[in-house]
Amino acid sequence: MPPKLPLGCHMPLHSLIILLLLPLIGATIIVFLSGNKTALIRGTAIFYSTATLLFTLYLILWGNVVPTGDGLWLSFEHKWHSRLGTSFSLGVDGFSYPMVILTALLVWVAVLASASIKKQPKGYYLLMLVLEAAVLGVFMARDWGLFYIFWEATLIPLFFLIDRWGGKGRQTASLNFFLYTMGGSVFMLLSLLLLFDATPAHSFAFADIAAGAAQLSADQQMWIFLGLLLGFGVKMPIFPLHGWLPLAHVEAPGPVSILLSGILLKMGAYGLILSVILLPKAAVILQKPLMVLGLIAITYGALLAWRQSDMKKMIAYSSVGHMGVVLLGISTLNVTGMTGAVYQMFAHGLVAAALFMLIALLYERTGTKNINDYGSLLKVTPRFAFFIVIAFIAGTGLPGTAGFIAELYVMIGSFEAWGWAVIFLSFGVMVSATYGVRTIKRLFTGPSKPITDNVEDLRPVEVLALGVLTTGMIVFGFYPAPFLDLITPSVTHFIDSLEPVLSSQ
């Protein structure tokens, strides 16, 4: 365990609270700004999203977040309501901190990509920063009551971001998103209440709930796990709970799609990992069904993405397939597969953010998302061509990209657990390569189209954001050691703790 801090040392408090408060401070300042000062509002949002990103990186590079072989790396706890058993408890480890970094990075990218937002910019940027704080809270919470509050808090800004700034079908899309998420949250809440009732300490703290869950029978754990699976599976999304995703992506503004696919889906996967840690007996019982669901998602997502001509729908369905890779890695219940799952969560976040940003920028310039309307863009927009090719290559998991490392780990872990069933993963990768190459060909080759003759190429600020994402895809593809060093200790500690359960089956 990490050494206890001396009495009076409040650095962990300041580190985690400041990280959580930075976007909220920015949102509060925007509240008091005049709605007519669009440049000032946007500048404030950029400043505080940048400050959050830099502080996140500072904590891991020079601050107090120090990876250890077990337990939390940095934590803070303050008793909130003793009678209800709730506490304001925050912490980060190898599962959560990569997602904290990803959240800060993609919100920064989304804010930079929001230059075209002219309608009610004050409300838009305020909601973006509130959403960032809520998502950071989900990944840092170490109390299930607090986790649930942050989880539900993400729903409010997302609903309004889609409903107010989305496309023609925005109201239907936002309502679908709301109903799907709320429906899943009901099952999650019921499962958490059952766990709370089974906990002698009557506390929602992660450690106390885990101690109570350990006393439950395998069948009891399984039914509670299924409730959590429904709650987290909607957000992930797991087939067939993905119905809200394509519609939400098509109608959401481009920067919001970056956050939907890049971060929100990872919340569901992260919650599922927490469920496996919490209820290992159930995870072992449901190991094969989880594997089957993962393989179905990989195949189904890839095939539907291949059939799409709407580029936003294509990337949305491809996200279902990529999150299927995450689910497959989780189902292996071994170090290699679980490491690949976490790596895939981060890698897909970078790829999805880049693709949605690029497609959104093309849509702003041309007014169409249909790949059949494009042609010979390479002559007009070489910077667009460069980044789109890199992003699709990374999405197919070619060697030299972060996606390749992630899929390689999941493939090896899956082969250890399931043998030749892993061939379905290879099929999904091949289909992904097919629609990736087809999209690149349609966009940049063939006869020119009138709609694309005068398309403006990427601006400097857009190149900056995409350059950071692309650099991450390539650096973590050629040099994965730093990221593996970040996640492996927590993954190994978890799998070691799972050994008694696995050996008893």
Secondary structure, DSSP 8 states (H G I E B T S, - for coil): ------TT--HHHHHHHHHHHHHHHHHHHHHTS-TT-HHHHHHHHHHHHHHHHHHHHHHHHTSS----SSS-SEEEEEEEETTTTEEEEEEE-TTTHHHHHHHHHHHHHHHHTTTT--SSHHHHHHHHHHHHHHHHHHHHB-BHHHHHHHHHHTHHHHHHHHHHHS-TTHHHHHHHHHHHHHHHHHHHHHHHHHHHHT-TT---BHHHHHHHHHTS-HHHHHHHHHHHHHHHHHHTT-TTS-THHHHHHHHS-HHHHHHIIIIIHHHHHHHHHHHHHH-HHHHHHTHHHHHHHHHHHHHHHHHHHHH--BHHHHHHHHHHHHHHHHHHHHHT-SHHHHHHHHHHHHHHHHHHHHHHHHHHHHHHHHS--BGGG---HHHH-HHHHHHHHHHHHHHTT-TTSHHHHHHHHHHHHHHHHHGGGGHHHHHHHHHHHHHHHHHHHHHHSSS--GGGTT-----HHHHHHHHHHHHHHHHHHH--HHHHHHHHHHHHHHHHHHHHHHHH-
